[in-house]
């Protein structure tokens, strides 16, 4: 196991992934978006679509150009195998549900791109702060469910472990910078939201909900 995790291909991948994550975060920063909105004018409405496509294509290229070792680190069988697979299935369903909300919030930028052809053009893409539904349990449900999906695989290879660890660290650090941007955009509303809802794991919120239903 140690020899697999110290493979030079993993070290190179982590370095390149760090650079990808840094570029991904910088391109989503308010500073860069403000500069581009002033430079691009009405064409800025296509920026979100460009950002999403660039992120996906560059990430795919990263996996193709820097392949990881496939040696197995561990594998569970029996009851534990099915328990982990059940957790993965639940996480996948929850992830797809959460993704529909993100699409509704114009995560892909399609609604913003349509503004280019509208009579009324503006570069303000700030959406109302969503705090209900799944967002009332976790401030970053997409990050949470992807992390659960990755870590609950009962058959862990060196490649899968590296990818899982990379994204887990990125989600943690990325959420910190993302929330700084959200505080700037929404002010006290987001600060109050932070006090009520956990960043990732909604254990306290779920426990409180279960207790209220039990004694109702």
N, C-alpha and C positions, 0 to 999 in steps of 0.2 A: 504493500500500500504506500509506504513512504517513497519508494522509488518512482511510483507512478505520479505522485503529487509533486515531486521535484523534477519532473520531466521538463526539459527546456521549452518544449512546445507550449506547456501550460503557462510558464513565466512570460513568454513572448505574447501569448494570447491575452493575459491579464494586463500587460502594458498597453497593448493596442486597444483593448476594451476600455481601459481608463481614458485614453485619448478620445475614443468615440463618445464616451459618456460626458467628458468635459465639453466637447464640441456640441453635443446634443443639448446640454444644459445652457451653454452660452447662447445658442441660437434661439432658445426659448426665453431668454432674459428680457426684462422690460427695456433695458438700455439698447440692446441690439434691435428689438422690435420698434422702438421709438425712432432710431436712426433710419431703419429701412422704410418705415411708414412715411418719413419725410422725403427720403430719396426716391422711393418708388411711386409715391402718389397714389393714384387710383389702382395701380397694379399690385399694391400691397394686399389687396383682398385675396390674391392667390397665394400669399405667403404660407398660410397654414397648410394648404394642400401640398405645396412644395416641401415644407418642413417634414410632413408625415411621410411622403414618398421618399425623400432623401434619407430619412431615418431608417426606413425599412430596407431600402436597397443597400445602403452602406452596412447595415447589420448583417444582411445575407452575405455580402461580399466578405465581411470579416470572418464568418464561419467557413466560407469556401477557401479563402486564401490562407487561413491559419488553422488548419485542422488539428483537433485534439486527440490525444491517445484514448483508445476505447477500452482499456483494461478495466475489469470489474473490481470495485472496492468492496462491495458487500451485496448480498441478496437474501431477502426474507422469503420464507415459504410458509405453508400452512395457514393458520387463522390470521396471523399478522399480515400476510400477503394480501388477504381479502379485505382486512380492515383498512390497510393503506390505500388499496384500490378504491374502496368506498369513499374514503376521504378525498382522494383525487377526483372522483366523479362529482361529489358534492361541490368541491372547489371549482370544477370546470363549469358546472351549471350556474353557480353563483357568479362566476367570472363572465359568462355569456350574458347573464341578466344585467350585470353592472355595465358591460360594454354597450348594451342597447341604450342605457342612460347617457353614457359618454357620447354616443353617436347623436342622440337627441340634443345634447348640449353642444353639438357641432365640433366634436373632437377631431374629425377629419378635415374640417375647414370648408366643407362643400357649401354650407349656407353663406359663409363669408365670401366665397368666390362668386356666388350668384349676385352679390351686391354690386359687382363690377358692371353688370348689365342693367342695374337698377337706375332709375332716374335720380334717386337720392343716394349719394355716395358719401360714406364717412369711414374713417379708419378705426373707430372705436369698437373693439370686439369684446368689451367687458360684458359678461353675462351675469344675470342675477345669481346670488350666492345660494346654492342648493344645500339645505341642511336636513331635509326630511328623507323618508324612505331608508335605503341602504346607507345614505350619507349621514343618517342619524345614529349609526352604529360605529362607523369607521370613517375617518377623514380621507383615507386613501384606500378604498375598497379594492380597486384594481390591483394596486401593489400587493395588498394583503392576500387576495385570492391567487394571484400568480405565484407568490412565494409559497403558499401552502401547496399548490399544485406541483411545484418543482420539488420541494423537499419531501413530499409524501410518496415519491416513487420507491417502490419496494426493491428495485434492482438498480443500484447506484453505480454508474461507471465513472471513471476519472473525468471523462468529457462532461457528463451530466452534472457532476459535482462542481466542476469549474464554472460552468454556465450558471448553475444555481447560486453558487457563492457570489459570483460577479454581479448578478442581478439583485441579489439580496442586499449587498453593500450599496449598490447604486440606488436602489429604492429608498434606503435609509438616508443616505446623504442627499440624494436628489429631493426627497420630501422636505428636508430642512430648508433648502434654497427655494423650493416651490412655495413653501408657506410664508417665507419672507415676502415674496412677490404678492401673495394673496392678502397679507396684512396691509401692504401698500395700497392694494386695489380696494379692499373692503373695510379697512380700518378696524374699529371697535367691534363691528359685527363678526368679523372673523376671529378676533381675540376671544370674544364670548363663546363662539363656536368651539374653539380649541379647549376651553375650560369644561365644556359639557361632553365632548366626544373625543375618544382616544384616537391617536394617530393611526394605529394599525389594528391591534387586537381588541375587539369590543367585549371582553369578558365581563367587565363591570356593568356595562349597559345591558348585556344579555341577562346577567344574573338579576339585575333590578327588574327587568321586564318579566322574567319568569316568576319572581316573588310576587309581583303585583297581580299576575294572572292567577297565581295559586290562592291568594287570599281575597280575590275579588268575588 
